[in-house]
Amino acid sequence: MIINGRTRPTAVIGWPIAQSLSPVMHNAAYESLGLNWACIPLGVPDNRALLAFTEAARALPFVGFNVTMPHKQAMLALCDETATLAQLAGAVNTVHCVDGQLIGYNTDGRGLLESLQTDAGFDPAGRSIAVIGAGGAAGAAVTACILARAGRITIVNRNAGRAESLLDRVRGSLRSIAAEALPLEPSAAGSVREADLIINATPVGMAADDPSPIPGEWMREGQLVYDMVYQRSGTALAEAAHSAGARAVTGLGMLVAQGALAIDIWMGDANGQTRAPRDVMRAAAAAELAGQAAATDGGSL
């Protein structure tokens, strides 16, 4: 990659940001596409810094930026316009900078659907799905399930009120989809066990000593368990799923797909039907992830 006076920046913002795979996979895509863009990881520790960055993004020649934890929900209110899926999800993870305006999108949900198809051959249409969590990632998962015309959606969260709020936000779009919000308590075990797909939309599993977000006995043979956590393989959730006879998939495919969809948005009509190269991005992300794991095992990260 050659950076010069014509290079336009993109960014991924969040806190912490050091282990983000987004810069390496985005920059690999830009090089493959012949785009003179460069993705920069920017640590944005709090709301004050978030406000400062968004004002800078309006004034500087940013193409756009991706938003990760913990700012996806706060970003919704800072955009000048937001796409319908972002409004339903209650979170923005992709921003397109256009003439000083910030246009917000949520590509997480569509990225999840793309990964479910590519990595697991799973179609949510008519199926029963349990979403664990009620934050921005959970909102994206629920909207994706609605978009895919799931048969039933169960939202399970430690804070039952947040689960109810998420359900209330999407209720008008459910059409004939059955839906319920439950506390993360034994009373939810039956609904989770009956689901065809369980989605972990919490950050539980990112740390090596994290427990499974749900008990192993809540899973069963034949289920698909999709863990949005991609930083680690062999999470406690994945191990519990395997023990129960379920199939577990990590969130690496979703990470790649949501990033590729962001690039597709930023390229716009100027590039016609050109799509971000998912294979190139995945290879770059997997290599970076393997390097981080090796560094951690060696004690040098």
ZILIN-V981559 format. One record per residue. RES is the residue in one small letter. OMEGA is omega in degrees with one decimal (* if undefined). D_LAST is the distance of its C-alpha to the last C-alpha in whole Angstrom. Layout:
BEGIN
RES_OMEGA_D_LAST / RES_OMEGA_D_LAST
END
This chain:
BEGIN
m_178.0_25 / i_178.3_27 / i_-179.2_27 / n_-175.6_30 / g_179.0_33 / r_-179.5_33 / t_176.9_30 / r_-178.0_30 / p_160.8_27 / t_-177.3_25 / a_164.4_22 / v_-176.9_20 / i_179.3_20 / g_178.3_19 / w_-3.8_17 / p_-173.9_14 / i_-170.5_14 / a_-174.9_10 / q_-179.7_10 / s_176.6_13 / l_-174.6_15 / s_-177.5_18 / p_-176.0_17 / v_-178.4_17 / m_176.4_20 / h_-177.9_22 / n_175.2_22 / a_178.9_23 / a_-179.2_25 / y_-180.0_27 / e_-180.0_27 / s_-177.9_29 / l_-178.6_31 / g_-179.8_32 / l_177.2_31 / n_178.7_30 / w_176.8_28 / a_-179.8_24 / c_-176.8_22 / i_173.5_19 / p_-177.9_17 / l_176.2_18 / g_179.7_17 / v_-167.1_21 / p_-173.6_20 / d_-177.4_24 / n_178.6_27 / r_178.0_29 / a_178.1_26 / l_177.8_26 / l_-179.5_30 / a_-179.5_29 / f_-177.4_27 / t_176.3_30 / e_177.3_33 / a_-178.7_31 / a_177.5_30 / r_-172.4_34 / a_-176.4_35 / l_-173.9_32 / p_177.0_33 / f_170.5_30 / v_-179.5_31 / g_178.0_29 / f_175.0_26 / n_-177.4_24 / v_176.7_23 / t_-176.2_21 / m_4.2_21 / p_-167.0_22 / h_-174.5_25 / k_-178.2_26 / q_179.1_29 / a_-177.6_30 / m_-178.2_30 / l_-176.4_33 / a_-176.7_35 / l_-179.6_34 / c_177.1_35 / d_175.2_39 / e_176.9_39 / t_177.8_37 / a_-176.6_38 / t_-179.1_40 / l_177.5_37 / a_178.4_34 / q_179.5_37 / l_179.5_38 / a_-176.7_34 / g_-176.0_34 / a_176.3_31 / v_176.0_30 / n_-179.9_27 / t_179.1_28 / v_175.2_30 / h_179.9_32 / c_-175.1_34 / v_176.4_37 / d_178.3_39 / g_178.7_38 / q_178.2_38 / l_-178.7_35 / i_-173.4_36 / g_178.4_33 / y_168.1_33 / n_179.8_31 / t_-179.3_30 / d_-177.4_28 / g_178.2_31 / r_175.5_32 / g_176.8_29 / l_-179.9_29 / l_179.2_33 / e_-179.6_32 / s_177.4_29 / l_179.9_31 / q_-174.3_34 / t_-172.5_31 / d_-175.4_29 / a_-177.6_32 / g_-174.5_35 / f_175.8_36 / d_-177.3_38 / p_-174.4_38 / a_177.1_42 / g_-174.5_44 / r_177.7_42 / s_-173.0_40 / i_175.5_37 / a_179.5_35 / v_179.3_32 / i_-178.0_30 / g_-179.3_29 / a_178.5_31 / g_-177.7_29 / g_179.4_28 / a_177.7_27 / a_177.4_30 / g_178.2_32 / a_179.4_31 / a_-179.5_31 / v_179.5_35 / t_176.8_36 / a_179.5_35 / c_176.1_37 / i_179.8_40 / l_-178.0_40 / a_177.7_40 / r_174.2_43 / a_178.2_41 / g_-178.4_44 / r_178.3_43 / i_175.2_39 / t_177.8_38 / i_-177.1_36 / v_-177.2_34 / n_178.3_33 / r_176.6_32 / n_-175.9_34 / a_-179.8_37 / g_178.8_38 / r_176.5_35 / a_178.0_36 / e_179.5_40 / s_177.6_39 / l_179.1_37 / l_178.8_40 / d_-176.7_42 / r_-175.5_41 / v_-172.0_41 / r_-178.1_44 / g_-179.3_46 / s_-173.8_45 / l_-175.2_45 / r_-176.7_48 / s_-178.4_49 / i_174.5_46 / a_-178.0_46 / a_177.2_43 / e_176.3_42 / a_-174.9_40 / l_173.5_39 / p_178.6_37 / l_-177.9_34 / e_-179.1_37 / p_179.6_39 / s_179.7_41 / a_-173.0_39 / a_-177.5_38 / g_-179.2_41 / s_179.7_40 / v_-178.5_37 / r_-179.3_38 / e_-175.9_41 / a_174.1_39 / d_-177.8_38 / l_172.5_35 / i_178.7_32 / i_172.0_29 / n_-179.8_27 / a_175.3_26 / t_176.3_24 / p_-179.2_20 / v_-175.9_21 / g_-179.9_19 / m_177.6_15 / a_-174.5_14 / a_-176.6_14 / d_178.2_17 / d_174.4_19 / p_172.6_23 / s_179.9_25 / p_175.3_26 / i_178.3_30 / p_-179.4_31 / g_-177.9_31 / e_176.3_35 / w_-178.9_35 / m_-176.2_34 / r_177.0_37 / e_176.8_37 / g_178.5_38 / q_167.7_35 / l_178.3_33 / v_-178.4_30 / y_-178.9_27 / d_179.6_24 / m_176.6_23 / v_-179.7_19 / y_-174.6_17 / q_-176.0_14 / r_168.3_15 / s_179.0_17 / g_174.9_20 / t_178.6_20 / a_177.8_22 / l_-179.8_25 / a_179.6_24 / e_178.1_25 / a_178.6_28 / a_178.9_29 / h_179.9_29 / s_-179.5_31 / a_-178.5_34 / g_178.0_34 / a_176.9_33 / r_-177.3_31 / a_178.3_27 / v_178.2_26 / t_-175.6_22 / g_-178.6_22 / l_179.3_20 / g_177.6_24 / m_178.5_25 / l_-179.5_22 / v_-175.8_23 / a_-179.7_27 / q_177.0_26 / g_178.4_25 / a_177.9_27 / l_176.0_30 / a_178.7_29 / i_177.3_29 / d_178.9_33 / i_-176.9_34 / w_179.7_33 / m_176.3_34 / g_-174.9_38 / d_-175.7_41 / a_-178.3_40 / n_175.9_39 / g_-176.2_41 / q_178.6_40 / t_178.5_37 / r_176.3_34 / a_-175.0_30 / p_-178.3_29 / r_-177.6_27 / d_178.2_27 / v_-178.7_25 / m_-178.9_23 / r_179.0_22 / a_179.8_21 / a_-179.9_19 / a_-179.6_17 / a_179.3_17 / a_178.7_16 / e_179.3_13 / l_178.0_12 / a_176.7_12 / g_177.6_10 / q_179.4_7 / a_179.2_9 / a_178.9_9 / a_179.2_5 / t_178.9_5 / d_179.9_9 / g_176.7_8 / g_-175.2_6 / s_-178.5_4 / l_*_0
END
